[in-house]
Amino acid sequence: MIDTLVQAINQRSYISFIYSGLEREAQPAAVGVSRAGNPVLRCYQTAGDHVTPGHEWDFCELSKITDLEIVNKNFSSDPPGYKKGDRHMIEIYAEL
């Protein structure tokens, strides 16, 4: 899964996945290890369902992601409000 996310970030490809039982489409921004030691994804959700409406930025534990796919669609601009060096990660494998 990490390799797929690194590829999607490097190619600036959208991803689709299920998280918290909800289908989502997002722009992956960073993948790495959280302060708690869990592999995580920081992404900007652009389509699908939300647990909290109006909450586009997601911090997802990889162990809770299912059905991850790279979508045949790319983005050229960074997601709104994106900043390099996610402070919630102690190690970053890939980032925009």
N, CA, C and O atoms as a GROMACS GRO file, in nm:
protein
  384
    1MET      N    1   0.082  -0.119   0.000
    1MET     CA    2   0.000   0.000   0.000
    1MET      C    3   0.086   0.126   0.000
    1MET      O    4   0.055   0.223  -0.069
    2ILE      N    5   0.195   0.123   0.078
    2ILE     CA    6   0.283   0.241   0.082
    2ILE      C    7   0.340   0.270  -0.056
    2ILE      O    8   0.345   0.385  -0.098
    3ASP      N    9   0.382   0.166  -0.128
    3ASP     CA   10   0.437   0.185  -0.263
    3ASP      C   11   0.334   0.249  -0.355
    3ASP      O   12   0.368   0.336  -0.436
    4THR      N   13   0.208   0.207  -0.345
    4THR     CA   14   0.101   0.264  -0.427
    4THR      C   15   0.082   0.412  -0.394
    4THR      O   16   0.066   0.493  -0.485
    5LEU      N   17   0.084   0.446  -0.267
    5LEU     CA   18   0.067   0.586  -0.226
    5LEU      C   19   0.186   0.672  -0.268
    5LEU      O   20   0.167   0.786  -0.311
    6VAL      N   21   0.307   0.619  -0.255
    6VAL     CA   22   0.426   0.692  -0.300
    6VAL      C   23   0.415   0.719  -0.450
    6VAL      O   24   0.444   0.830  -0.496
    7GLN      N   25   0.374   0.619  -0.526
    7GLN     CA   26   0.357   0.635  -0.671
    7GLN      C   27   0.252   0.742  -0.701
    7GLN      O   28   0.275   0.828  -0.786
    8ALA      N   29   0.138   0.738  -0.632
    8ALA     CA   30   0.032   0.836  -0.655
    8ALA      C   31   0.079   0.978  -0.622
    8ALA      O   32   0.048   1.072  -0.695
    9ILE      N   33   0.154   0.993  -0.513
    9ILE     CA   34   0.205   1.125  -0.476
    9ILE      C   35   0.305   1.174  -0.582
    9ILE      O   36   0.296   1.288  -0.627
   10ASN      N   37   0.397   1.089  -0.619
   10ASN     CA   38   0.499   1.128  -0.718
   10ASN      C   39   0.438   1.162  -0.854
   10ASN      O   40   0.489   1.249  -0.924
   11GLN      N   41   0.330   1.094  -0.891
   11GLN     CA   42   0.265   1.119  -1.020
   11GLN      C   43   0.152   1.222  -1.009
   11GLN      O   44   0.091   1.259  -1.109
   12ARG      N   45   0.125   1.267  -0.884
   12ARG     CA   46   0.014   1.360  -0.858
   12ARG      C   47  -0.117   1.303  -0.912
   12ARG      O   48  -0.194   1.371  -0.979
   13SER      N   49  -0.140   1.176  -0.881
   13SER     CA   50  -0.261   1.106  -0.922
   13SER      C   51  -0.362   1.104  -0.808
   13SER      O   52  -0.325   1.090  -0.692
   14TYR      N   53  -0.488   1.117  -0.842
   14TYR     CA   54  -0.595   1.100  -0.744
   14TYR      C   55  -0.597   0.954  -0.700
   14TYR      O   56  -0.553   0.865  -0.773
   15ILE      N   57  -0.649   0.932  -0.580
   15ILE     CA   58  -0.668   0.796  -0.530
   15ILE      C   59  -0.813   0.780  -0.485
   15ILE      O   60  -0.880   0.878  -0.451
   16SER      N   61  -0.860   0.656  -0.485
   16SER     CA   62  -0.991   0.625  -0.428
   16SER      C   63  -0.970   0.514  -0.326
   16SER      O   64  -0.882   0.429  -0.343
   17PHE      N   65  -1.051   0.515  -0.220
   17PHE     CA   66  -1.038   0.416  -0.114
   17PHE      C   67  -1.160   0.420  -0.024
   17PHE      O   68  -1.243   0.510  -0.033
   18ILE      N   69  -1.168   0.322   0.064
   18ILE     CA   70  -1.273   0.320   0.166
   18ILE      C   71  -1.206   0.340   0.301
   18ILE      O   72  -1.106   0.274   0.332
   19TYR      N   73  -1.262   0.431   0.381
   19TYR     CA   74  -1.210   0.460   0.515
   19TYR      C   75  -1.328   0.492   0.604
   19TYR      O   76  -1.416   0.569   0.566
   20SER      N   77  -1.332   0.434   0.721
   20SER     CA   78  -1.445   0.449   0.814
   20SER      C   79  -1.576   0.408   0.746
   20SER      O   80  -1.682   0.463   0.775
   21GLY      N   81  -1.566   0.310   0.656
   21GLY     CA   82  -1.683   0.260   0.587
   21GLY      C   83  -1.736   0.350   0.476
   21GLY      O   84  -1.842   0.323   0.419
   22LEU      N   85  -1.663   0.457   0.446
   22LEU     CA   86  -1.709   0.554   0.346
   22LEU      C   87  -1.616   0.557   0.225
   22LEU      O   88  -1.493   0.555   0.240
   23GLU      N   89  -1.675   0.562   0.106
   23GLU     CA   90  -1.597   0.573  -0.017
   23GLU      C   91  -1.548   0.716  -0.030
   23GLU      O   92  -1.622   0.812  -0.006
   24ARG      N   93  -1.422   0.730  -0.069
   24ARG     CA   94  -1.361   0.862  -0.081
   24ARG      C   95  -1.273   0.870  -0.206
   24ARG      O   96  -1.219   0.769  -0.252
   25GLU      N   97  -1.259   0.991  -0.258
   25GLU     CA   98  -1.161   1.019  -0.363
   25GLU      C   99  -1.080   1.137  -0.311
   25GLU      O  100  -1.136   1.232  -0.256
   26ALA      N  101  -0.948   1.131  -0.329
   26ALA     CA  102  -0.864   1.234  -0.269
   26ALA      C  103  -0.735   1.257  -0.347
   26ALA      O  104  -0.694   1.176  -0.430
   27GLN      N  105  -0.674   1.371  -0.317
   27GLN     CA  106  -0.540   1.402  -0.364
   27GLN      C  107  -0.444   1.364  -0.250
   27GLN      O  108  -0.449   1.426  -0.144
   28PRO      N  109  -0.358   1.265  -0.269
   28PRO     CA  110  -0.265   1.228  -0.163
   28PRO      C  111  -0.156   1.335  -0.151
   28PRO      O  112  -0.100   1.378  -0.252
   29ALA      N  113  -0.126   1.377  -0.028
   29ALA     CA  114  -0.027   1.483  -0.008
   29ALA      C  115   0.100   1.430   0.058
   29ALA      O  116   0.210   1.475   0.025
   30ALA      N  117   0.087   1.336   0.151
   30ALA     CA  118   0.204   1.281   0.219
   30ALA      C  119   0.171   1.144   0.276
   30ALA      O  120   0.057   1.116   0.315
   31VAL      N  121   0.272   1.059   0.280
   31VAL     CA  122   0.258   0.928   0.344
   31VAL      C  123   0.382   0.907   0.430
   31VAL      O  124   0.494   0.936   0.390
   32GLY      N  125   0.358   0.857   0.552
   32GLY     CA  126   0.470   0.838   0.644
   32GLY      C  127   0.426   0.770   0.771
   32GLY      O  128   0.334   0.688   0.771
   33VAL      N  129   0.493   0.806   0.882
   33VAL     CA  130   0.466   0.746   1.012
   33VAL      C  131   0.421   0.855   1.109
   33VAL      O  132   0.485   0.960   1.120
   34SER      N  133   0.310   0.829   1.177
   34SER     CA  134   0.256   0.926   1.273
   34SER      C  135   0.340   0.929   1.399
   34SER      O  136   0.426   0.843   1.420
   35ARG      N  137   0.315   1.027   1.483
   35ARG     CA  138   0.384   1.036   1.613
   35ARG      C  139   0.356   0.913   1.699
   35ARG      O  140   0.437   0.877   1.785
   36ALA      N  141   0.241   0.849   1.676
   36ALA     CA  142   0.206   0.728   1.751
   36ALA      C  143   0.273   0.603   1.693
   36ALA      O  144   0.259   0.493   1.748
   37GLY      N  145   0.347   0.620   1.582
   37GLY     CA  146   0.418   0.508   1.521
   37GLY      C  147   0.340   0.431   1.418
   37GLY      O  148   0.380   0.321   1.379
   38ASN      N  149   0.227   0.486   1.372
   38ASN     CA  150   0.143   0.418   1.273
   38ASN      C  151   0.168   0.472   1.132
   38ASN      O  152   0.185   0.592   1.115
   39PRO      N  153   0.170   0.384   1.031
   39PRO     CA  154   0.176   0.432   0.893
   39PRO      C  155   0.048   0.510   0.862
   39PRO      O  156  -0.063   0.463   0.889
   40VAL      N  157   0.064   0.630   0.803
   40VAL     CA  158  -0.050   0.719   0.780
   40VAL      C  159  -0.042   0.788   0.644
   40VAL      O  160   0.063   0.795   0.580
   41LEU      N  161  -0.157   0.838   0.603
   41LEU     CA  162  -0.172   0.915   0.480
   41LEU      C  163  -0.235   1.049   0.515
   41LEU      O  164  -0.335   1.055   0.587
   42ARG      N  165  -0.177   1.157   0.463
   42ARG     CA  166  -0.241   1.289   0.469
   42ARG      C  167  -0.294   1.314   0.328
   42ARG      O  168  -0.218   1.308   0.231
   43CYS      N  169  -0.424   1.341   0.318
   43CYS     CA  170  -0.483   1.362   0.186
   43CYS      C  171  -0.592   1.468   0.192
   43CYS      O  172  -0.645   1.501   0.298
   44TYR      N  173  -0.623   1.521   0.074
   44TYR     CA  174  -0.728   1.622   0.059
   44TYR      C  175  -0.843   1.558  -0.017
   44TYR      O  176  -0.830   1.528  -0.136
   45GLN      N  177  -0.953   1.536   0.051
   45GLN     CA  178  -1.067   1.467  -0.009
   45GLN      C  179  -1.144   1.559  -0.104
   45GLN      O  180  -1.180   1.671  -0.068
   46THR      N  181  -1.167   1.509  -0.226
   46THR     CA  182  -1.236   1.589  -0.328
   46THR      C  183  -1.372   1.533  -0.366
   46THR      O  184  -1.453   1.603  -0.427
   47ALA      N  185  -1.399   1.409  -0.329
   47ALA     CA  186  -1.528   1.348  -0.362
   47ALA      C  187  -1.555   1.234  -0.264
   47ALA      O  188  -1.464   1.183  -0.199
   48GLY      N  189  -1.681   1.195  -0.256
   48GLY     CA  190  -1.719   1.086  -0.168
   48GLY      C  191  -1.783   1.138  -0.041
   48GLY      O  192  -1.818   1.255  -0.029
   49ASP      N  193  -1.797   1.046   0.055
   49ASP     CA  194  -1.864   1.079   0.180
   49ASP      C  195  -1.765   1.126   0.285
   49ASP      O  196  -1.647   1.092   0.282
   50HIS      N  197  -1.816   1.207   0.378
   50HIS     CA  198  -1.736   1.259   0.489
   50HIS      C  199  -1.798   1.216   0.621
   50HIS      O  200  -1.920   1.211   0.635
   51VAL      N  201  -1.713   1.186   0.719
   51VAL     CA  202  -1.762   1.166   0.854
   51VAL      C  203  -1.804   1.301   0.910
   51VAL      O  204  -1.908   1.313   0.976
   52THR      N  205  -1.723   1.403   0.884
   52THR     CA  206  -1.752   1.540   0.926
   52THR      C  207  -1.764   1.626   0.801
   52THR      O  208  -1.663   1.657   0.738
   53PRO      N  209  -1.886   1.666   0.762
   53PRO     CA  210  -1.903   1.749   0.643
   53PRO      C  211  -1.818   1.876   0.650
   53PRO      O  212  -1.806   1.938   0.755
   54GLY      N  213  -1.760   1.914   0.535
   54GLY     CA  214  -1.678   2.034   0.528
   54GLY      C  215  -1.536   2.013   0.577
   54GLY      O  216  -1.459   2.109   0.589
   55HIS      N  217  -1.500   1.889   0.605
   55HIS     CA  218  -1.367   1.856   0.655
   55HIS      C  219  -1.292   1.785   0.543
   55HIS      O  220  -1.299   1.662   0.533
   56GLU      N  221  -1.222   1.860   0.458
   56GLU     CA  222  -1.160   1.801   0.340
   56GLU      C  223  -1.025   1.735   0.368
   56GLU      O  224  -0.992   1.635   0.304
   57TRP      N  225  -0.947   1.789   0.462
   57TRP     CA  226  -0.818   1.729   0.494
   57TRP      C  227  -0.837   1.608   0.585
   57TRP      O  228  -0.904   1.617   0.688
   58ASP      N  229  -0.779   1.496   0.546
   58ASP     CA  230  -0.790   1.373   0.624
   58ASP      C  231  -0.651   1.322   0.663
   58ASP      O  232  -0.555   1.338   0.588
   59PHE      N  233  -0.642   1.262   0.779
   59PHE     CA  234  -0.521   1.197   0.830
   59PHE      C  235  -0.562   1.054   0.858
   59PHE      O  236  -0.624   1.026   0.961
   60CYS      N  237  -0.528   0.963   0.768
   60CYS     CA  238  -0.580   0.827   0.771
   60CYS      C  239  -0.473   0.725   0.809
   60CYS      O  240  -0.362   0.729   0.756
   61GLU      N  241  -0.507   0.634   0.900
   61GLU     CA  242  -0.418   0.523   0.931
   61GLU      C  243  -0.428   0.422   0.816
   61GLU      O  244  -0.538   0.382   0.776
   62LEU      N  245  -0.314   0.380   0.766
   62LEU     CA  246  -0.315   0.288   0.651
   62LEU      C  247  -0.382   0.156   0.684
   62LEU      O  248  -0.441   0.094   0.595
   63SER      N  249  -0.375   0.112   0.808
   63SER     CA  250  -0.436  -0.016   0.846
   63SER      C  251  -0.588  -0.012   0.834
   63SER      O  252  -0.653  -0.117   0.834
   64LYS      N  253  -0.646   0.107   0.825
   64LYS     CA  254  -0.792   0.121   0.817
   64LYS      C  255  -0.840   0.154   0.676
   64LYS      O  256  -0.960   0.172   0.654
   65ILE      N  257  -0.747   0.160   0.580
   65ILE     CA  258  -0.781   0.188   0.440
   65ILE      C  259  -0.801   0.055   0.368
   65ILE      O  260  -0.721  -0.037   0.381
   66THR      N  261  -0.910   0.047   0.291
   66THR     CA  262  -0.932  -0.070   0.206
   66THR      C  263  -0.964  -0.023   0.065
   66THR      O  264  -0.997   0.093   0.042
   67ASP      N  265  -0.951  -0.115  -0.029
   67ASP     CA  266  -0.985  -0.091  -0.170
   67ASP      C  267  -0.914   0.031  -0.229
   67ASP      O  268  -0.973   0.107  -0.305
   68LEU      N  269  -0.788   0.050  -0.194
   68LEU     CA  270  -0.709   0.162  -0.246
   68LEU      C  271  -0.680   0.142  -0.393
   68LEU      O  272  -0.636   0.035  -0.435
   69GLU      N  273  -0.704   0.246  -0.472
   69GLU     CA  274  -0.674   0.244  -0.616
   69GLU      C  275  -0.624   0.380  -0.660
   69GLU      O  276  -0.667   0.483  -0.608
   70ILE      N  277  -0.534   0.379  -0.756
   70ILE     CA  278  -0.494   0.503  -0.821
   70ILE      C  279  -0.596   0.531  -0.930
   70ILE      O  280  -0.625   0.444  -1.012
   71VAL      N  281  -0.650   0.652  -0.930
   71VAL     CA  282  -0.750   0.693  -1.029
   71VAL      C  283  -0.677   0.748  -1.151
   71VAL      O  284  -0.572   0.811  -1.137
   72ASN      N  285  -0.730   0.725  -1.268
   72ASN     CA  286  -0.670   0.773  -1.392
   72ASN      C  287  -0.703   0.922  -1.411
   72ASN      O  288  -0.767   0.961  -1.509
   73LYS      N  289  -0.656   1.002  -1.315
   73LYS     CA  290  -0.682   1.147  -1.317
   73LYS      C  291  -0.571   1.211  -1.235
   73LYS      O  292  -0.536   1.161  -1.129
   74ASN      N  293  -0.516   1.322  -1.284
   74ASN     CA  294  -0.406   1.388  -1.214
   74ASN      C  295  -0.444   1.530  -1.172
   74ASN      O  296  -0.540   1.588  -1.223
   75PHE      N  297  -0.367   1.584  -1.078
   75PHE     CA  298  -0.385   1.723  -1.035
   75PHE      C  299  -0.251   1.794  -1.050
   75PHE      O  300  -0.146   1.734  -1.029
   76SER      N  301  -0.254   1.921  -1.087
   76SER     CA  302  -0.129   1.994  -1.109
   76SER      C  303  -0.095   2.088  -0.994
   76SER      O  304   0.022   2.109  -0.963
   77SER      N  305  -0.195   2.144  -0.930
   77SER     CA  306  -0.173   2.236  -0.819
   77SER      C  307  -0.178   2.161  -0.686
   77SER      O  308  -0.247   2.060  -0.674
   78ASP      N  309  -0.105   2.211  -0.587
   78ASP     CA  310  -0.114   2.153  -0.453
   78ASP      C  311  -0.254   2.178  -0.398
   78ASP      O  312  -0.317   2.278  -0.433
   79PRO      N  313  -0.304   2.089  -0.313
   79PRO     CA  314  -0.436   2.110  -0.252
   79PRO      C  315  -0.436   2.239  -0.168
   79PRO      O  316  -0.331   2.281  -0.120
   80PRO      N  317  -0.552   2.300  -0.151
   80PRO     CA  318  -0.561   2.426  -0.074
   80PRO      C  319  -0.503   2.410   0.067
   80PRO      O  320  -0.538   2.318   0.140
   81GLY      N  321  -0.415   2.501   0.103
   81GLY     CA  322  -0.359   2.502   0.237
   81GLY      C  323  -0.248   2.401   0.261
   81GLY      O  324  -0.202   2.385   0.374
   82TYR      N  325  -0.202   2.332   0.156
   82TYR     CA  326  -0.097   2.230   0.173
   82TYR      C  327   0.036   2.294   0.211
   82TYR      O  328   0.074   2.397   0.157
   83LYS      N  329   0.106   2.231   0.307
   83LYS     CA  330   0.240   2.272   0.347
   83LYS      C  331   0.327   2.148   0.359
   83LYS      O  332   0.286   2.047   0.416
   84LYS      N  333   0.449   2.157   0.305
   84LYS     CA  334   0.544   2.045   0.317
   84LYS      C  335   0.582   2.023   0.464
   84LYS      O  336   0.570   2.113   0.547
   85GLY      N  337   0.628   1.902   0.492
   85GLY     CA  338   0.679   1.872   0.626
   85GLY      C  339   0.568   1.856   0.729
   85GLY      O  340   0.566   1.928   0.829
   86ASP      N  341   0.477   1.764   0.706
   86ASP     CA  342   0.364   1.742   0.797
   86ASP      C  343   0.412   1.724   0.940
   86ASP      O  344   0.487   1.630   0.969
   87ARG      N  345   0.372   1.812   1.028
   87ARG     CA  346   0.421   1.810   1.166
   87ARG      C  347   0.362   1.697   1.250
   87ARG      O  348   0.405   1.674   1.363
   88HIS      N  349   0.263   1.625   1.195
   88HIS     CA  350   0.204   1.512   1.265
   88HIS      C  351   0.272   1.380   1.229
   88HIS      O  352   0.232   1.273   1.276
   89MET      N  353   0.376   1.389   1.145
   89MET     CA  354   0.451   1.269   1.105
   89MET      C  355   0.594   1.279   1.156
   89MET      O  356   0.658   1.385   1.146
   90ILE      N  357   0.646   1.168   1.209
   90ILE     CA  358   0.785   1.166   1.254
   90ILE      C  359   0.878   1.121   1.141
   90ILE      O  360   0.998   1.145   1.146
   91GLU      N  361   0.820   1.057   1.041
   91GLU     CA  362   0.896   1.018   0.922
   91GLU      C  363   0.804   1.030   0.802
   91GLU      O  364   0.688   0.988   0.807
   92ILE      N  365   0.855   1.088   0.693
   92ILE     CA  366   0.777   1.105   0.571
   92ILE      C  367   0.845   1.027   0.460
   92ILE      O  368   0.962   1.049   0.429
   93TYR      N  369   0.769   0.934   0.400
   93TYR     CA  370   0.823   0.854   0.289
   93TYR      C  371   0.815   0.929   0.157
   93TYR      O  372   0.905   0.920   0.073
   94ALA      N  373   0.705   1.004   0.138
   94ALA     CA  374   0.684   1.081   0.016
   94ALA      C  375   0.588   1.195   0.046
   94ALA      O  376   0.497   1.180   0.127
   95GLU      N  377   0.609   1.308  -0.019
   95GLU     CA  378   0.518   1.422  -0.007
   95GLU      C  379   0.522   1.503  -0.135
   95GLU      O  380   0.616   1.492  -0.214
   96LEU      N  381   0.419   1.584  -0.155
   96LEU     CA  382   0.415   1.668  -0.274
   96LEU      C  383   0.529   1.768  -0.271
   96LEU      O  384   0.543   1.848  -0.363
   0.00000   0.00000   0.00000
